[in-house]
Amino acid sequence: MMTKKLIHVYTGEGKGKTTAAMGLAMRGRT
């Protein structure tokens, strides 16, 4: 069985990058 690995990179000015990354990490664990 092959697993697919993805890397998401959040860049740019302003807020929301850390929150988005944490939300994605939480969804990935379930």
Buried (B, 14 or more C-beta within 10 A) or exposed (E): EEEEEEEEEEEEEEEEEEEEEEEEEEEEEE
